[in-house]
């Protein structure tokens, strides 16, 4: 049954691999591969007042524990809010903005054009023009925004995927050692390979229409002692 769920997720462009998830972005920052700013454009159905933007089937994604790992203020990679990326709004999160740019610089090992995009976003004059363009188009600080370099969206490319997988492993290695985490390896139900079980699993969202909780629902849980087995203690 688990294999069928994974096959369904893959065939319907749903998230089947940790660290990746479908995401939407309403705005795109346009620039050249050399880092020249070209403007900003709305994505998706521009006639829709509640336009969520364009859907990207396999975007980078960090879980909540990963976002908090190491006590460092983080942002998401390639798609984040306009307040993070463009410092739009009254109290923009400067640290998250810096982290967003730092991720572009690190990922430029896999996609060199991202280094030029990072330099562009460090230019105060460019940021002012970007904010002005977003304000003219009535963009909100919470709207999601991404990059389009020349005619391509980096988030659509798979060139950064291996770099991202390595980056996430480093985050997991640096997690707080004081938290309880399974140390013994067990066999993965899907691959049959020995793995170290994850201490926690992210909740499943989007099930409210069929009776799910707004905060998300648990797929695997054994927090109470009566549900524990194999020496596992947390999961949720």
N, C-alpha and C positions, 0 to 999 in steps of 0.2 A: 504493500500500500504506500509506503514512504517513497519508493521509487516512482510510482505513478504520480504522486504529488509533485516531485521534482521535475518529472518530464512535462507535466502540465505547466508548471511555472516557467520552464525554459521555452516551451512552444508558444506561450502567451506573453512572452517578454516581461515576466514578473521576476522579482528578486529571488534567485535560487542560490546565489553565492554570497556568503558574508562579505560585507564591505561594499556591496553594490545594491542599488535600488532604483526603481523608476522615479524620476523627479520632473517637475515642471518649472519652467522659467518664463516670466512674462516679458522680460527685457533682455536685449543683447547689446553689449558694448562692441562697437565695430572698430577694428584696427587692422593695420597691415602686419605682415610677418616681421617687419622692421620696427614695429611699435608705434607707428603714427596713428594718432586718434582720428577716427572718421565720423564719430557720432554715436547715437543710440537709437535703437529701433524696437518697436513693440512686436512681440511674437504671438502666434496663435490667432484666434478669432478677434480681430481688433474692433469689430462691431459689437461684441458682447461686453456689456458693462462689467460683468463679473468674469472677464476673460482670465483663465488661469495661466495662459501662455502655451508654449510648446512643450510637449512631453518628450523627455529623453529616456529611453527604455533602460539604459544601464549607466547610471551616474554613480559617482563615488558617494559612499555613505558611511558615516560614523555613528555607532550606537551611543547612547547616553553615557554609559561607563567609559567608553573610549574618549568622548568629549571631555571628560573630567580627569582622565588618566594623567598622573604626574603633577596635578595641581596647576597646569598651564591653561590659560585662556585660549580656546581654539575656535576656529571657524571651519566651515565645510570647504571642500575642494571643488573648484570650477563653478559651482552654483551656490549662491548664498543670497541673503537679503540685500536690498539696495543700501540700507544703513551700514552694513558691514563692508560691502564692496566699494561703494561710492561715498560713504560717510554722509548719507542723506538723512536729514532729520535734526532735531534739536540737540539730542545728546547721543551722537554716534559712538559706537564701541571702537575706540582707537586700537585697542589691543587685538581685537578680532580682525580688524582691517589689516594690521601688520601681519598677523598669522596667515590671512588669506594670500597676501603677497608672497610671504615666505614659502608657502606651499607651491606657488607657481615657480618660484626660483628653484626649489628642490626638484620639482618634476621636470624642469627643463633638461635634465639629464636624458629623459626619454623623449621629450618634445621641445627642441631648442627654441621654437617660437614663443614659448611661455615666458622665457627670460625677458624678451622684449616687451611682452604684455605687462610683466611685473614692473619694469622700468617706467612704463607709461603710467601705471597706477601710483607710482611714487612721485609723479610730477604734480605739484600743487595746482599749476595752471590748468592741466588736463582735468584734474579732479573737479575744479571749479566749473569748467565747461560741461563736464559730465553731469554734475548736479543740476546745472542750469537746464540742460536738455531734459532731464528726468522731471524737473519741476514744471517745465512748459507742457509736458505730456501728462501732468497730473499723477505721476507715479507716487506710490506710497513707500515709506521706508521699509515696510514689511514685504513688499513685492520681491519676488525672486529674480535674480539677474545672473547672466552668464556672459561668456566671451564668444565673439565670432571673429576669427582671424582670417583675413582675406575673405574667402567664401565658405570657410569651413568652421564648424563648431568643434573645438577641442574635446568637449564632453562626448561627442559622437565617435571619437576615435578610440581605438583599442591600444594605441601606442603607449599610453600611460598605465595600462592595467597592471603589468608586472611590477612596475615601480610602486604602484599603490598597494599591491599585496604585501610587498616588502615593508613599506612604511607602516602598515597596520600591524604587522608582526612585531615591529619595534615598539609600537605603542603598547601592545599586549605584554611584551617582555618587561616594560618599565612600569607595569601596574604596581599599586601599593602592595607590598609583600605582607602587610599585616592582615590582609583579608584572607579568609579561609578559601583555599582553592584545591581541588582534587589533584593529588600528586601522581597516583597510579594511572597507567595507561589502560584504556579499554578499547574494544573493537567498535569502530563506527558502523552503525546499522546500514549505511548506504554504500560505503566503499569497501568495508571489510578490513580496512587498515587500522593499525593501532594508533590511537590519538589520546591526547590529554583532554578529558571532558571540560567543557566551559563551566565556570563557576556560576554564571548567570546567563539567561537567554532574554533577548528583547521581547517585549509584548507585541502581540499582533494587533494592529489598528485597522479601522475601517469596517468593523463588524457590527456597528450599532444598529444598522437596519435589520439585522437578523437576531437581535437580542444581546449583542456584545456590549461590553462596557466602554464608556467614552475614553477611559484611561488606557484601554487596550486589554487584551485577553491573553492568558497564559496557555501555551501549547504543552510545555513540559513543566511540571511543578511537584516538588516534594519538600516544601518548606516545613510542614508539620511532621512530627516524628512518625506518625502512623503511615506516612507515605514514603518514608525513606527506605532505600535499599542499596546494596552494593557499596555502602560506605559514603554515598553522596548526601550532602547536607543542605544545599542552598537552592540553586537553579533559578529562583525568582527574586 
